[in-house]
Amino acid sequence: MLLLEQEGLRWVLVGFEALIGLVLILGSRSQPFPLPSKRFGSLVLGIALLLALGQLAPRPVSVIGHLTVLTAIGSFGLLVGIHHLIRTRREVLIAPFSGFMFCVGVGGLMVTTWKDLNTVEQWSGFLSLVVLGGGQTWLVFRGLLIGRLPLAWSQAGMVALHRGFLGGPDGAISCFEKGWDAEEEHLNPMAYVALHRLNLFIGDDEKAEEWWQALCDVGGEKGVAPEWIVAIHDALIRIDPDAASSLPALNAEEE
């Protein structure tokens, strides 16, 4: 009976790892820079598949082994995810989902060794679980609930622009439309001026006028670094010099 319970728990842990990997891979499509979460999700999914294959061996990985693997992957993912969440601000998925794995791994290891701990160690373990729960709640709140990526979307828009991708869900226009935020108002003029120039470039004068009015409402082009405007003009000229002739002339400061 105990062996059956252990086997069932091992498969549950394998399924949990595979689910995290799939969510990261699928969720990466909604990120301005999908590569980090896609790579990490592929790593987690690959490890889950190897562990699933190992379950068919005569001596499969034990429950403690699974929990140790979860703890190791989770701790590595936390380092990578918090770096992107706080510093680069390009990705918000890795940190909270790695936190789930880390909490399950550490919590499971504590539970399996609980009866061998003395009173002081049990209280220490309990307090550690409370701290882990609080930290994971913050990661979910900061990453999944209020995770904003306006700067990353503007960066992704500029990358798409330099690659010549203007339309479509991953094109420059779509990225810049997500590159503004009510709490980071200094980014808004950058997105507005980019959208104004892009819509002029593709001949959508009505949309261009809408974004020009939005730009004027936040102070006009004086709130945008000249280098940003020049970079947009240069990229559009490289794509199609004839279409770029519809863009307004650069002023002396921008030139």
BALOBA-1460 file (C-alpha; in Angstrom, 3 decimals):
// residues 255
<rec num="1" residu="m" x="0.000" y="0.000" z="0.000"/>
<rec num="2" residu="l" x="2.807" y="2.378" z="0.909"/>
<rec num="3" residu="l" x="4.604" y="1.593" z="-2.346"/>
<rec num="4" residu="l" x="1.459" y="2.407" z="-4.328"/>
<rec num="5" residu="e" x="1.091" y="5.710" z="-2.492"/>
<rec num="6" residu="q" x="4.733" y="6.551" z="-3.153"/>
<rec num="7" residu="e" x="4.359" y="5.717" z="-6.839"/>
<rec num="8" residu="g" x="1.217" y="7.827" z="-7.133"/>
<rec num="9" residu="l" x="2.942" y="10.768" z="-5.435"/>
<rec num="10" residu="r" x="5.914" y="10.484" z="-7.792"/>
<rec num="11" residu="w" x="3.610" y="10.674" z="-10.813"/>
<rec num="12" residu="v" x="1.826" y="13.673" z="-9.308"/>
<rec num="13" residu="l" x="5.169" y="15.466" z="-8.957"/>
<rec num="14" residu="v" x="6.114" y="14.579" z="-12.539"/>
<rec num="15" residu="g" x="2.767" y="15.940" z="-13.722"/>
<rec num="16" residu="f" x="3.314" y="19.123" z="-11.697"/>
<rec num="17" residu="e" x="6.728" y="19.684" z="-13.310"/>
<rec num="18" residu="a" x="5.343" y="19.027" z="-16.793"/>
<rec num="19" residu="l" x="2.441" y="21.418" z="-16.171"/>
<rec num="20" residu="i" x="4.795" y="24.219" z="-15.082"/>
<rec num="21" residu="g" x="6.933" y="23.667" z="-18.178"/>
<rec num="22" residu="l" x="3.923" y="23.765" z="-20.517"/>
<rec num="23" residu="v" x="2.497" y="26.907" z="-18.887"/>
<rec num="24" residu="l" x="5.827" y="28.696" z="-19.266"/>
<rec num="25" residu="i" x="6.169" y="27.696" z="-22.921"/>
<rec num="26" residu="l" x="2.610" y="28.707" z="-23.797"/>
<rec num="27" residu="g" x="2.720" y="31.846" z="-21.653"/>
<rec num="28" residu="s" x="5.946" y="33.000" z="-23.297"/>
<rec num="29" residu="r" x="3.888" y="34.010" z="-26.340"/>
<rec num="30" residu="s" x="2.373" y="36.878" z="-24.353"/>
<rec num="31" residu="q" x="5.770" y="38.277" z="-23.338"/>
<rec num="32" residu="p" x="7.616" y="41.019" z="-25.265"/>
<rec num="33" residu="f" x="10.752" y="38.849" z="-25.136"/>
<rec num="34" residu="p" x="9.508" y="35.230" z="-25.113"/>
<rec num="35" residu="l" x="12.883" y="33.488" z="-25.260"/>
<rec num="36" residu="p" x="13.749" y="33.391" z="-21.486"/>
<rec num="37" residu="s" x="10.476" y="31.820" z="-20.345"/>
<rec num="38" residu="k" x="10.342" y="29.545" z="-23.388"/>
<rec num="39" residu="r" x="13.852" y="28.249" z="-22.722"/>
<rec num="40" residu="f" x="13.239" y="27.753" z="-19.016"/>
<rec num="41" residu="g" x="9.893" y="26.080" z="-19.699"/>
<rec num="42" residu="s" x="11.566" y="23.738" z="-22.178"/>
<rec num="43" residu="l" x="14.207" y="22.893" z="-19.553"/>
<rec num="44" residu="v" x="11.555" y="22.100" z="-16.936"/>
<rec num="45" residu="l" x="9.498" y="20.058" z="-19.396"/>
<rec num="46" residu="g" x="12.579" y="18.136" z="-20.525"/>
<rec num="47" residu="i" x="13.490" y="17.274" z="-16.927"/>
<rec num="48" residu="a" x="9.894" y="16.187" z="-16.281"/>
<rec num="49" residu="l" x="9.976" y="13.877" z="-19.310"/>
<rec num="50" residu="l" x="13.286" y="12.368" z="-18.164"/>
<rec num="51" residu="l" x="11.874" y="11.774" z="-14.691"/>
<rec num="52" residu="a" x="8.748" y="10.224" z="-16.232"/>
<rec num="53" residu="l" x="10.960" y="7.906" z="-18.247"/>
<rec num="54" residu="g" x="12.880" y="7.097" z="-15.074"/>
<rec num="55" residu="q" x="9.650" y="5.993" z="-13.402"/>
<rec num="56" residu="l" x="9.663" y="2.955" z="-15.677"/>
<rec num="57" residu="a" x="13.105" y="1.866" z="-14.448"/>
<rec num="58" residu="p" x="13.471" y="-0.950" z="-11.899"/>
<rec num="59" residu="r" x="14.612" y="1.596" z="-9.301"/>
<rec num="60" residu="p" x="12.759" y="4.844" z="-10.034"/>
<rec num="61" residu="v" x="13.641" y="8.177" z="-8.497"/>
<rec num="62" residu="s" x="12.306" y="8.423" z="-4.952"/>
<rec num="63" residu="v" x="9.863" y="11.054" z="-3.734"/>
<rec num="64" residu="i" x="12.711" y="12.810" z="-1.917"/>
<rec num="65" residu="g" x="14.674" y="12.794" z="-5.167"/>
<rec num="66" residu="h" x="11.772" y="14.453" z="-6.983"/>
<rec num="67" residu="l" x="11.446" y="17.070" z="-4.247"/>
<rec num="68" residu="t" x="15.176" y="17.746" z="-4.390"/>
<rec num="69" residu="v" x="14.989" y="18.247" z="-8.151"/>
<rec num="70" residu="l" x="12.051" y="20.640" z="-7.709"/>
<rec num="71" residu="t" x="13.991" y="22.604" z="-5.102"/>
<rec num="72" residu="a" x="17.068" y="22.839" z="-7.334"/>
<rec num="73" residu="i" x="15.140" y="23.893" z="-10.455"/>
<rec num="74" residu="g" x="13.024" y="26.305" z="-8.446"/>
<rec num="75" residu="s" x="16.013" y="28.010" z="-6.825"/>
<rec num="76" residu="f" x="17.743" y="28.418" z="-10.194"/>
<rec num="77" residu="g" x="14.546" y="29.745" z="-11.749"/>
<rec num="78" residu="l" x="14.081" y="32.215" z="-8.908"/>
<rec num="79" residu="l" x="17.527" y="33.701" z="-9.513"/>
<rec num="80" residu="v" x="16.844" y="34.074" z="-13.240"/>
<rec num="81" residu="g" x="13.239" y="35.175" z="-12.831"/>
<rec num="82" residu="i" x="13.843" y="37.835" z="-10.174"/>
<rec num="83" residu="h" x="16.669" y="39.235" z="-12.307"/>
<rec num="84" residu="h" x="14.245" y="39.689" z="-15.216"/>
<rec num="85" residu="l" x="11.370" y="40.809" z="-12.999"/>
<rec num="86" residu="i" x="13.273" y="43.516" z="-11.116"/>
<rec num="87" residu="r" x="16.295" y="44.506" z="-13.203"/>
<rec num="88" residu="t" x="15.739" y="43.897" z="-16.917"/>
<rec num="89" residu="r" x="11.918" y="44.143" z="-16.577"/>
<rec num="90" residu="r" x="11.535" y="42.054" z="-19.706"/>
<rec num="91" residu="e" x="9.750" y="39.002" z="-18.292"/>
<rec num="92" residu="v" x="7.301" y="38.256" z="-15.445"/>
<rec num="93" residu="l" x="6.538" y="34.521" z="-15.658"/>
<rec num="94" residu="i" x="9.687" y="32.688" z="-14.594"/>
<rec num="95" residu="a" x="9.901" y="34.052" z="-11.033"/>
<rec num="96" residu="p" x="6.376" y="33.167" z="-9.778"/>
<rec num="97" residu="f" x="6.288" y="29.728" z="-11.407"/>
<rec num="98" residu="s" x="9.782" y="28.929" z="-10.149"/>
<rec num="99" residu="g" x="8.545" y="30.016" z="-6.735"/>
<rec num="100" residu="f" x="5.779" y="27.419" z="-6.940"/>
<rec num="101" residu="m" x="8.343" y="24.687" z="-7.649"/>
<rec num="102" residu="f" x="10.673" y="25.885" z="-4.896"/>
<rec num="103" residu="c" x="7.856" y="26.045" z="-2.322"/>
<rec num="104" residu="v" x="6.603" y="22.563" z="-3.231"/>
<rec num="105" residu="g" x="10.139" y="21.153" z="-3.123"/>
<rec num="106" residu="v" x="11.189" y="22.734" z="0.166"/>
<rec num="107" residu="g" x="7.801" y="22.205" z="1.771"/>
<rec num="108" residu="g" x="7.750" y="18.550" z="0.731"/>
<rec num="109" residu="l" x="11.248" y="17.940" z="2.074"/>
<rec num="110" residu="m" x="10.235" y="19.481" z="5.405"/>
<rec num="111" residu="v" x="7.104" y="17.333" z="5.613"/>
<rec num="112" residu="t" x="8.967" y="14.104" z="4.844"/>
<rec num="113" residu="t" x="11.508" y="14.798" z="7.608"/>
<rec num="114" residu="w" x="9.061" y="16.392" z="10.087"/>
<rec num="115" residu="k" x="8.849" y="13.431" z="12.462"/>
<rec num="116" residu="d" x="12.653" y="13.332" z="12.808"/>
<rec num="117" residu="l" x="12.904" y="16.997" z="13.885"/>
<rec num="118" residu="n" x="12.922" y="18.253" z="17.457"/>
<rec num="119" residu="t" x="10.599" y="20.999" z="18.668"/>
<rec num="120" residu="v" x="12.965" y="23.874" z="17.859"/>
<rec num="121" residu="e" x="13.600" y="22.535" z="14.356"/>
<rec num="122" residu="q" x="9.876" y="22.076" z="13.760"/>
<rec num="123" residu="w" x="9.144" y="25.668" z="14.780"/>
<rec num="124" residu="s" x="11.988" y="26.876" z="12.574"/>
<rec num="125" residu="g" x="10.600" y="24.858" z="9.692"/>
<rec num="126" residu="f" x="7.115" y="26.224" z="10.267"/>
<rec num="127" residu="l" x="8.359" y="29.817" z="10.278"/>
<rec num="128" residu="s" x="10.366" y="29.105" z="7.130"/>
<rec num="129" residu="l" x="7.220" y="27.847" z="5.406"/>
<rec num="130" residu="v" x="5.384" y="31.015" z="6.457"/>
<rec num="131" residu="v" x="8.185" y="33.142" z="4.991"/>
<rec num="132" residu="l" x="8.154" y="31.077" z="1.795"/>
<rec num="133" residu="g" x="4.393" y="31.499" z="1.512"/>
<rec num="134" residu="g" x="4.675" y="35.256" z="1.973"/>
<rec num="135" residu="g" x="7.452" y="35.505" z="-0.594"/>
<rec num="136" residu="q" x="5.505" y="33.428" z="-3.111"/>
<rec num="137" residu="t" x="2.417" y="35.593" z="-2.599"/>
<rec num="138" residu="w" x="4.527" y="38.665" z="-3.383"/>
<rec num="139" residu="l" x="5.944" y="37.028" z="-6.524"/>
<rec num="140" residu="v" x="2.459" y="36.135" z="-7.793"/>
<rec num="141" residu="f" x="1.154" y="39.612" z="-7.001"/>
<rec num="142" residu="r" x="4.173" y="41.416" z="-8.457"/>
<rec num="143" residu="g" x="4.590" y="39.201" z="-11.495"/>
<rec num="144" residu="l" x="1.266" y="37.724" z="-12.576"/>
<rec num="145" residu="l" x="-1.232" y="40.261" z="-11.229"/>
<rec num="146" residu="i" x="0.443" y="43.659" z="-11.659"/>
<rec num="147" residu="g" x="3.351" y="42.746" z="-13.895"/>
<rec num="148" residu="r" x="3.741" y="45.630" z="-16.326"/>
<rec num="149" residu="l" x="6.193" y="45.595" z="-19.188"/>
<rec num="150" residu="p" x="5.835" y="48.954" z="-20.988"/>
<rec num="151" residu="l" x="9.589" y="49.477" z="-21.280"/>
<rec num="152" residu="a" x="10.091" y="45.935" z="-22.557"/>
<rec num="153" residu="w" x="7.297" y="46.348" z="-25.124"/>
<rec num="154" residu="s" x="8.930" y="49.538" z="-26.413"/>
<rec num="155" residu="q" x="12.262" y="47.719" z="-26.623"/>
<rec num="156" residu="a" x="10.609" y="44.813" z="-28.430"/>
<rec num="157" residu="g" x="8.927" y="47.281" z="-30.792"/>
<rec num="158" residu="m" x="12.266" y="48.838" z="-31.681"/>
<rec num="159" residu="v" x="13.779" y="45.393" z="-32.261"/>
<rec num="160" residu="a" x="10.873" y="44.455" z="-34.557"/>
<rec num="161" residu="l" x="11.211" y="47.787" z="-36.365"/>
<rec num="162" residu="h" x="14.904" y="47.242" z="-37.062"/>
<rec num="163" residu="r" x="14.064" y="43.770" z="-38.376"/>
<rec num="164" residu="g" x="11.447" y="45.232" z="-40.706"/>
<rec num="165" residu="f" x="8.436" y="43.648" z="-38.997"/>
<rec num="166" residu="l" x="5.749" y="46.337" z="-38.764"/>
<rec num="167" residu="g" x="2.383" y="44.526" z="-38.756"/>
<rec num="168" residu="g" x="1.029" y="41.394" z="-37.147"/>
<rec num="169" residu="p" x="0.789" y="40.357" z="-33.482"/>
<rec num="170" residu="d" x="4.567" y="40.474" z="-33.025"/>
<rec num="171" residu="g" x="5.193" y="43.506" z="-35.232"/>
<rec num="172" residu="a" x="6.438" y="46.913" z="-34.191"/>
<rec num="173" residu="i" x="2.996" y="48.546" z="-34.227"/>
<rec num="174" residu="s" x="1.495" y="45.904" z="-31.940"/>
<rec num="175" residu="c" x="4.449" y="46.152" z="-29.543"/>
<rec num="176" residu="f" x="4.371" y="49.953" z="-29.346"/>
<rec num="177" residu="e" x="0.614" y="49.877" z="-28.710"/>
<rec num="178" residu="k" x="1.448" y="48.011" z="-25.484"/>
<rec num="179" residu="g" x="4.452" y="50.209" z="-24.690"/>
<rec num="180" residu="w" x="2.694" y="52.825" z="-22.576"/>
<rec num="181" residu="d" x="1.553" y="52.820" z="-18.969"/>
<rec num="182" residu="a" x="-0.384" y="55.200" z="-16.743"/>
<rec num="183" residu="e" x="2.193" y="54.812" z="-13.957"/>
<rec num="184" residu="e" x="5.262" y="55.330" z="-16.157"/>
<rec num="185" residu="e" x="4.221" y="58.436" z="-18.020"/>
<rec num="186" residu="h" x="7.708" y="59.165" z="-19.346"/>
<rec num="187" residu="l" x="7.368" y="56.117" z="-21.631"/>
<rec num="188" residu="n" x="4.084" y="57.203" z="-23.176"/>
<rec num="189" residu="p" x="5.435" y="59.913" z="-25.548"/>
<rec num="190" residu="m" x="8.010" y="57.435" z="-26.849"/>
<rec num="191" residu="a" x="5.283" y="54.972" z="-27.821"/>
<rec num="192" residu="y" x="3.006" y="57.678" z="-29.222"/>
<rec num="193" residu="v" x="5.633" y="59.221" z="-31.502"/>
<rec num="194" residu="a" x="6.651" y="55.769" z="-32.745"/>
<rec num="195" residu="l" x="3.034" y="54.886" z="-33.533"/>
<rec num="196" residu="h" x="2.510" y="58.225" z="-35.277"/>
<rec num="197" residu="r" x="5.524" y="57.667" z="-37.551"/>
<rec num="198" residu="l" x="4.678" y="54.012" z="-38.226"/>
<rec num="199" residu="n" x="1.105" y="54.733" z="-39.226"/>
<rec num="200" residu="l" x="2.257" y="57.566" z="-41.503"/>
<rec num="201" residu="f" x="4.745" y="55.139" z="-43.035"/>
<rec num="202" residu="i" x="2.081" y="52.525" z="-43.848"/>
<rec num="203" residu="g" x="-0.362" y="55.192" z="-45.085"/>
<rec num="204" residu="d" x="-2.933" y="55.008" z="-42.280"/>
<rec num="205" residu="d" x="-3.392" y="58.760" z="-41.844"/>
<rec num="206" residu="e" x="-6.433" y="58.408" z="-39.591"/>
<rec num="207" residu="k" x="-4.586" y="56.314" z="-37.043"/>
<rec num="208" residu="a" x="-1.543" y="58.544" z="-37.338"/>
<rec num="209" residu="e" x="-3.684" y="61.545" z="-36.452"/>
<rec num="210" residu="e" x="-5.085" y="59.747" z="-33.394"/>
<rec num="211" residu="w" x="-1.613" y="59.025" z="-32.091"/>
<rec num="212" residu="w" x="-0.465" y="62.559" z="-32.896"/>
<rec num="213" residu="q" x="-3.298" y="63.933" z="-30.768"/>
<rec num="214" residu="a" x="-2.325" y="61.548" z="-27.954"/>
<rec num="215" residu="l" x="1.254" y="62.784" z="-28.254"/>
<rec num="216" residu="c" x="0.167" y="66.432" z="-28.137"/>
<rec num="217" residu="d" x="-1.906" y="65.718" z="-25.013"/>
<rec num="218" residu="v" x="1.234" y="64.653" z="-23.131"/>
<rec num="219" residu="g" x="3.392" y="67.571" z="-24.239"/>
<rec num="220" residu="g" x="4.355" y="66.738" z="-27.814"/>
<rec num="221" residu="e" x="7.727" y="65.714" z="-29.168"/>
<rec num="222" residu="k" x="9.631" y="67.822" z="-26.646"/>
<rec num="223" residu="g" x="9.068" y="64.998" z="-24.142"/>
<rec num="224" residu="v" x="10.907" y="62.520" z="-26.378"/>
<rec num="225" residu="a" x="14.670" y="62.210" z="-26.736"/>
<rec num="226" residu="p" x="15.772" y="63.286" z="-30.238"/>
<rec num="227" residu="e" x="17.853" y="60.115" z="-30.536"/>
<rec num="228" residu="w" x="14.679" y="58.025" z="-30.251"/>
<rec num="229" residu="i" x="12.971" y="59.870" z="-33.106"/>
<rec num="230" residu="v" x="16.082" y="59.695" z="-35.270"/>
<rec num="231" residu="a" x="16.364" y="55.942" z="-34.673"/>
<rec num="232" residu="i" x="12.751" y="55.439" z="-35.797"/>
<rec num="233" residu="h" x="13.264" y="57.546" z="-38.944"/>
<rec num="234" residu="d" x="16.512" y="55.783" z="-39.831"/>
<rec num="235" residu="a" x="14.920" y="52.330" z="-39.454"/>
<rec num="236" residu="l" x="11.933" y="53.280" z="-41.634"/>
<rec num="237" residu="i" x="14.167" y="54.822" z="-44.303"/>
<rec num="238" residu="r" x="16.139" y="51.566" z="-44.482"/>
<rec num="239" residu="i" x="12.916" y="49.602" z="-44.942"/>
<rec num="240" residu="d" x="11.440" y="51.769" z="-47.729"/>
<rec num="241" residu="p" x="12.890" y="55.208" z="-48.586"/>
<rec num="242" residu="d" x="9.880" y="56.095" z="-50.750"/>
<rec num="243" residu="a" x="7.320" y="55.368" z="-48.031"/>
<rec num="244" residu="a" x="9.519" y="57.174" z="-45.498"/>
<rec num="245" residu="s" x="9.147" y="60.374" z="-47.520"/>
<rec num="246" residu="s" x="5.728" y="60.803" z="-45.868"/>
<rec num="247" residu="l" x="7.393" y="61.293" z="-42.486"/>
<rec num="248" residu="p" x="7.743" y="64.813" z="-41.092"/>
<rec num="249" residu="a" x="11.157" y="66.388" z="-41.472"/>
<rec num="250" residu="l" x="13.543" y="66.179" z="-38.529"/>
<rec num="251" residu="n" x="14.260" y="69.474" z="-36.845"/>
<rec num="252" residu="a" x="17.768" y="70.796" z="-36.328"/>
<rec num="253" residu="e" x="18.063" y="69.391" z="-32.810"/>
<rec num="254" residu="e" x="17.128" y="65.895" z="-33.959"/>
<rec num="255" residu="e" x="19.467" y="65.978" z="-36.932"/>
